[in-house]
């Protein structure tokens, strides 16, 4: 089993999707966004970096990140402390846009290559947040975000499935008021316990 330092070094140099990304509408090069370290107590399993994150090299530097931090009720300093919070998406690089300007899905080869060794090396994780359908499908084998999030009590307090915090999901939040009224208070308590 490789140690975390080796995994991070190898991941930072990863080019397995170079040809795939070159063939997208954005024709970009891989830029893995590696954001985890030894001792992390919380793991956020998300989808993949967007264009803003691809450019910044820092995860969740967009309105989705603002909403996620609000849901978690933690500040930026805590969120970006890699020794406390690991961000392990289904793909570490921006997958690109299609010809219509829509996000492409995270390439499965990324998760197949990196998730198991990273999970094995992060021994201190106490809480996992599954953000969006791709992460929920990978970890839980589910395909319906609403039903998976509605069943959150089946996985808490160690795992919380969440909708993607994109502003596109504002309508979903209005249709599902139980998310903010019931799930978020328990999530926030679990986060405090994990970081204590």
Beta strands, then each sheet from edge to edge (+ up, - down):
strand 1: 42-45
strand 2: 85-87
strand 3: 127-131
strand 4: 159-162
sheet 1: 2+ 1+ 3+ 4+
end
